[in-house]
Amino acid sequence: MYIYLDIVQGFSCEMCGTCCRRDWSVTVDKESFLRNRDYFGASGRTEEFGQAFVRLETNRALGEYAYIKKQDDGGCCFLGKDNLCRLHREAGHQHLDSVCQTFPRYPMDSERAVEVTLSFSCPAVLKKIERWEPLEVIRSESLPIVVNSDSYVVSVYPSQQQGFTPLRYYFELEHHFIDIIQCRGLDLEERISLVTSTVDVIEKISHDERFGELLRKTINDNYDFMDQAVAKDISLADVLVEHFFVNFIFKKPFYIYGLRSGAKIMLEMWQTIKSCRQGVTEPMEERTKIFAAVMGLELKYSHNRQSVSSWLARSN
C-alpha cells in the first residue's frame, strides 16, 4: 500500500540547480564513499576524488561518513554550468548518494503504508501548489514515482510506542489536523489556533483512563464547530499557505517531535509567514514573499532534524 499527496503525481525535475546550491551539506555514507573512490580510482582520477569527497572526523550523525565539497559560489562541486550533475551524467542515477537520488521526494516508512510527499524547498514543487484545489491524500497499490527502500526519512509505527501515549492514535490525529487546516470556513489564524488548542486538550486528557472516548469527543466537537463555519473569500496566497501546512503535517512532525513540539514548530512557522506578508498588498509580491518564506522554513525545519531538536530543547 502507498499513501501520498497528489502533488507527487506528474512531478519531474526542472533541472534548475537550486537544490545543488543550497546552504546545506550533502553527506554520504561509507558505502557511497567507497563506491565513488573505486569509480574515480578506476579512471585515474584519485586526486579529483580527494578534492570532492571529504571525510568527516567529528560530529558525525548516523550514516554520515563524508561530505561533498562545494564550489566557491556555493554550488556542489559536481554541478556543471548547464545545471546538470556531472557525476549523474558520467556514472548514472544509481551511482548517486541516496539524498541526491531522492530529493525533493520525501519518503516515509509507516505502519500503514509507504508514504511519500515532496519538499517545498524545490521551486518545481512550489509550481505544483499554485492551485485553488485542496491537496488530496491518495491511497493506491502503486506509486507514481520510484523510491528506494533505503531512503526513508522517518519510520512511523504508533502501535510500537512504549507505554500509553496519545501518539498511539497518531494516524487519526494526523487526518484530523489536515482536515482542520483545510477548513476554509475558518481563516488561517483560526485553523492554526484550533490545531494547537486541540493539542492542549489532548495533553490534558492523556492520562485519563477514558482517553479514547474523550479523544473521539474532542474530534467530533471540532468537526461540529467546523461544520458551522461559513465559507469565506480567501486569496490564493492563503491557499498556498494552507498547502504548505498540509504538507508539513503529512511529513509527521507531530510524531517525530511529539504533539506539543509539533504545535510549537507550526506556530513558529506561522509567525514567520505572517511577518513576511505584513504591508504587502500586491498579489504577485505576496506570492513571491510566501514562496521565499516557505522555502526557508523547509530548509530550517525539514532538512536538519538535529538542529530542530536542539532548538526545541533550548526553547522549552
C-alpha positions as CSV (number, residue, x, y, z in Angstrom):
1,M,0.0,0.0,0.0
2,Y,1.2,3.5,-0.8
3,I,-0.2,6.8,0.6
4,Y,1.0,10.1,-0.9
5,L,-0.1,13.7,-1.5
6,D,-1.4,14.2,-5.0
7,I,1.4,16.7,-5.9
8,V,3.7,13.6,-6.2
9,Q,1.8,12.7,-9.4
10,G,3.5,14.1,-12.5
11,F,6.4,15.6,-10.7
12,S,9.6,16.0,-12.7
13,C,12.8,17.8,-12.0
14,E,13.2,21.0,-14.0
15,M,17.0,20.9,-13.6
16,C,17.2,24.4,-12.2
17,G,20.1,23.5,-10.0
18,T,18.6,25.2,-6.9
19,C,18.9,22.1,-4.7
20,C,22.6,21.8,-5.7
21,R,23.3,25.3,-4.5
22,R,21.5,25.1,-1.1
23,D,23.3,26.1,2.1
24,W,23.4,22.5,3.3
25,S,26.0,19.8,3.4
26,V,25.4,16.7,1.3
27,T,26.8,13.9,3.3
28,V,27.4,10.3,2.1
29,D,27.6,7.0,4.0
30,K,30.7,4.8,3.9
31,E,29.3,2.6,1.2
32,S,28.8,5.6,-1.1
33,F,32.2,7.0,-0.2
34,L,34.0,3.7,-1.1
35,R,31.9,3.3,-4.3
36,N,32.9,6.7,-5.5
37,R,36.6,6.1,-4.5
38,D,36.6,3.0,-6.6
39,Y,34.9,4.7,-9.5
40,F,37.2,7.7,-9.7
41,G,40.3,5.4,-9.0
42,A,39.4,3.2,-11.9
43,S,39.8,6.1,-14.3
44,G,42.9,7.5,-12.7
45,R,41.1,10.4,-11.0
46,T,42.1,9.7,-7.4
47,E,43.1,13.4,-6.9
48,E,39.7,14.6,-8.1
49,F,38.0,12.2,-5.7
50,G,40.1,13.5,-2.8
51,Q,39.1,17.1,-3.7
52,A,35.4,16.3,-3.9
53,F,34.8,13.9,-1.0
54,V,36.0,14.9,2.4
55,R,36.0,12.5,5.4
56,L,34.0,13.6,8.5
57,E,36.2,13.2,11.5
58,T,33.9,14.6,14.2
59,N,30.2,15.3,14.8
60,R,29.0,12.6,12.5
61,A,25.4,11.6,12.6
62,L,24.3,8.0,12.0
63,G,25.2,7.0,8.4
64,E,27.3,10.1,7.8
65,Y,30.9,9.2,6.7
66,A,32.0,12.1,4.4
67,Y,30.6,15.2,2.7
68,I,30.8,16.6,-0.9
69,K,32.7,19.8,-1.1
70,K,31.2,23.0,-2.6
71,Q,32.4,25.3,-5.3
72,D,33.3,28.9,-4.4
73,D,29.9,30.1,-5.5
74,G,28.2,27.6,-3.1
75,G,27.2,25.0,-5.7
76,C,28.0,21.4,-5.4
77,C,31.4,20.6,-6.9
78,F,29.7,18.2,-9.4
79,L,27.2,20.9,-10.6
80,G,28.0,21.9,-14.2
81,K,27.3,25.2,-15.9
82,D,24.3,23.6,-17.6
83,N,22.8,23.0,-14.1
84,L,23.3,19.2,-14.6
85,C,25.2,16.9,-12.3
86,R,28.5,15.7,-13.8
87,L,28.5,12.6,-11.6
88,H,25.0,11.7,-12.7
89,R,25.8,12.1,-16.3
90,E,29.0,10.0,-16.1
91,A,28.0,7.2,-13.7
92,G,24.2,7.2,-13.8
93,H,21.4,7.9,-11.3
94,Q,22.1,4.7,-9.2
95,H,25.6,5.9,-8.5
96,L,24.5,9.0,-6.6
97,D,24.1,9.0,-2.8
98,S,20.5,8.4,-1.6
99,V,20.0,12.1,-0.8
100,C,20.7,13.2,-4.3
101,Q,18.7,10.3,-5.8
102,T,15.6,11.1,-3.6
103,F,15.3,14.9,-3.2
104,P,12.8,16.5,-3.4
105,R,10.9,13.3,-2.7
106,Y,10.2,12.8,1.0
107,P,9.5,9.0,1.5
108,M,8.4,7.7,4.9
109,D,8.1,4.1,6.2
110,S,4.9,3.8,8.2
111,E,2.8,1.1,9.8
112,R,0.0,1.6,7.4
113,A,2.0,2.1,4.1
114,V,5.0,3.6,2.4
115,E,4.1,7.3,2.4
116,V,5.5,10.0,0.1
117,T,5.3,13.7,-0.4
118,L,7.6,16.4,-1.8
119,S,9.8,19.0,-0.2
120,F,8.6,22.6,-0.7
121,S,12.2,23.8,-0.8
122,C,12.2,22.8,-4.5
123,P,11.0,25.5,-7.0
124,A,9.4,22.9,-9.2
125,V,7.3,21.6,-6.3
126,L,6.1,25.1,-5.5
127,K,4.8,25.5,-9.0
128,K,2.6,22.4,-8.4
129,I,0.8,24.0,-5.4
130,E,-0.3,27.1,-7.3
131,R,-3.9,25.9,-7.4
132,W,-7.1,26.5,-5.6
133,E,-8.0,22.8,-5.1
134,P,-7.1,21.3,-1.7
135,L,-4.2,18.9,-1.6
136,E,-5.5,15.3,-1.7
137,V,-4.2,12.3,0.2
138,I,-4.1,9.4,-2.3
139,R,-4.2,5.7,-1.3
140,S,-3.0,3.3,-4.0
141,E,-1.4,0.0,-4.7
142,S,1.2,1.7,-6.8
143,L,3.4,4.7,-6.6
144,P,3.8,7.2,-9.5
145,I,7.5,7.7,-8.7
146,V,10.4,5.5,-7.8
147,V,11.5,5.5,-4.2
148,N,14.4,3.4,-2.9
149,S,13.7,1.4,0.3
150,D,16.9,2.7,1.9
151,S,15.9,6.4,1.5
152,Y,13.1,6.6,4.1
153,V,13.3,9.9,6.1
154,V,11.4,8.6,9.1
155,S,9.7,5.4,10.4
156,V,6.2,5.8,11.9
157,Y,4.9,2.9,14.0
158,P,2.4,4.2,16.5
159,S,1.5,0.8,17.9
160,Q,5.1,0.3,18.9
161,Q,5.1,3.3,21.2
162,Q,6.2,2.2,24.7
163,G,3.5,2.6,27.4
164,F,0.4,4.6,26.8
165,T,0.8,7.8,24.8
166,P,-1.6,9.8,22.6
167,L,0.8,9.0,19.7
168,R,-0.8,5.5,19.6
169,Y,-3.7,7.4,17.9
170,Y,-1.3,9.3,15.6
171,F,-2.8,8.5,12.2
172,E,-6.2,9.6,13.4
173,L,-4.7,12.8,14.7
174,E,-2.8,13.5,11.5
175,H,-6.0,13.1,9.5
176,H,-7.9,15.4,11.8
177,F,-5.2,18.1,11.8
178,I,-5.2,18.1,8.0
179,D,-8.9,18.4,8.0
180,I,-8.6,21.5,10.3
181,I,-6.0,23.1,8.1
182,Q,-8.2,22.6,5.0
183,C,-11.3,24.1,6.6
184,R,-11.8,27.2,4.6
185,G,-14.7,28.4,6.6
186,L,-12.0,29.5,9.2
187,D,-9.3,31.9,8.4
188,L,-5.7,30.7,8.7
189,E,-5.2,32.1,12.2
190,E,-8.3,30.3,13.4
191,R,-7.1,27.0,11.8
192,I,-3.7,27.1,13.4
193,S,-5.3,28.0,16.7
194,L,-7.7,25.1,16.5
195,V,-4.8,22.7,15.9
196,T,-2.8,24.0,18.8
197,S,-5.8,24.1,21.2
198,T,-6.6,20.5,20.2
199,V,-3.1,19.5,21.2
200,D,-3.6,21.3,24.5
201,V,-6.8,19.3,25.1
202,I,-5.2,16.0,24.2
203,E,-2.3,16.6,26.6
204,K,-4.8,17.4,29.4
205,I,-6.8,14.2,28.9
206,S,-3.8,12.0,28.0
207,H,-3.7,10.3,31.4
208,D,-7.4,9.7,31.7
209,E,-8.4,6.1,31.5
210,R,-11.2,7.2,29.2
211,F,-8.7,8.8,26.8
212,G,-10.0,7.1,23.6
213,E,-13.6,8.1,24.3
214,L,-12.5,11.7,25.2
215,L,-10.4,12.0,22.2
216,R,-13.3,11.0,19.9
217,K,-15.5,13.5,21.6
218,T,-12.8,16.2,21.1
219,I,-12.5,15.4,17.4
220,N,-16.3,15.3,16.9
221,D,-16.7,18.6,18.7
222,N,-14.1,20.1,16.4
223,Y,-16.0,18.8,13.3
224,D,-19.3,20.2,14.7
225,F,-17.5,23.6,15.1
226,M,-16.1,23.5,11.6
227,D,-19.4,22.4,10.0
228,Q,-20.9,25.6,11.4
229,A,-18.2,27.8,9.9
230,V,-19.3,29.9,6.9
231,A,-17.1,29.7,3.7
232,K,-15.0,32.8,3.4
233,D,-13.4,34.6,0.5
234,I,-9.8,33.7,0.6
235,S,-6.8,34.7,-1.5
236,L,-4.5,32.3,-3.5
237,A,-1.8,33.4,-1.0
238,D,-3.9,31.9,1.8
239,V,-4.3,28.7,-0.2
240,L,-0.6,28.4,-0.7
241,V,0.0,28.7,3.0
242,E,-2.7,26.1,3.6
243,H,-1.0,23.7,1.2
244,F,2.3,24.3,3.0
245,F,0.8,23.4,6.4
246,V,-0.9,20.3,5.0
247,N,2.4,19.1,3.6
248,F,4.1,19.9,6.9
249,I,1.6,17.8,8.9
250,F,1.8,14.9,6.4
251,K,5.6,14.8,7.0
252,K,4.9,13.6,10.5
253,P,6.5,16.3,12.8
254,F,3.8,15.7,15.4
255,Y,5.0,12.1,15.5
256,I,8.8,12.8,15.2
257,Y,8.9,15.5,17.9
258,G,5.7,14.9,19.8
259,L,2.4,16.7,19.8
260,R,3.4,19.7,21.9
261,S,6.7,20.3,19.9
262,G,4.9,19.8,16.6
263,A,2.4,22.5,17.6
264,K,5.3,24.8,18.7
265,I,7.0,24.4,15.3
266,M,3.8,25.1,13.5
267,L,3.2,28.3,15.5
268,E,6.8,29.5,14.8
269,M,6.3,28.9,11.1
270,W,3.0,30.7,11.1
271,Q,4.6,33.8,12.8
272,T,7.3,33.8,10.1
273,I,4.7,33.6,7.3
274,K,2.6,36.4,8.9
275,S,5.6,38.6,9.2
276,C,6.6,38.2,5.6
277,R,3.1,39.2,4.5
278,Q,2.8,42.4,6.5
279,G,2.3,45.5,4.5
280,V,2.1,43.6,1.2
281,T,-0.9,44.3,-1.0
282,E,0.3,43.3,-4.5
283,P,-0.7,39.6,-5.1
284,M,2.4,38.8,-7.1
285,E,4.7,40.3,-4.5
286,E,2.8,38.4,-1.7
287,R,3.2,35.2,-3.7
288,T,6.9,35.8,-4.0
289,K,7.4,36.5,-0.3
290,I,5.4,33.5,0.7
291,F,7.3,31.2,-1.6
292,A,10.6,32.6,-0.2
293,A,9.4,32.1,3.4
294,V,8.2,28.6,2.7
295,M,11.5,27.5,1.1
296,G,13.4,29.0,4.0
297,L,11.1,27.2,6.6
298,E,11.5,23.9,4.7
299,L,15.3,24.2,4.9
300,K,15.2,25.2,8.6
301,Y,12.7,22.7,9.9
302,S,12.6,19.8,7.4
303,H,16.2,19.2,6.4
304,N,18.0,19.4,9.7
305,R,16.3,17.4,12.4
306,Q,19.2,17.6,14.8
307,S,19.1,21.4,14.7
308,V,15.3,21.4,15.2
309,S,15.7,19.1,18.2
310,S,18.3,21.4,19.7
311,W,16.1,24.5,19.2
312,L,13.2,22.8,20.9
313,A,15.4,21.8,23.8
314,R,16.6,25.3,24.2
315,S,13.2,26.9,24.0
316,N,11.5,24.6,26.5
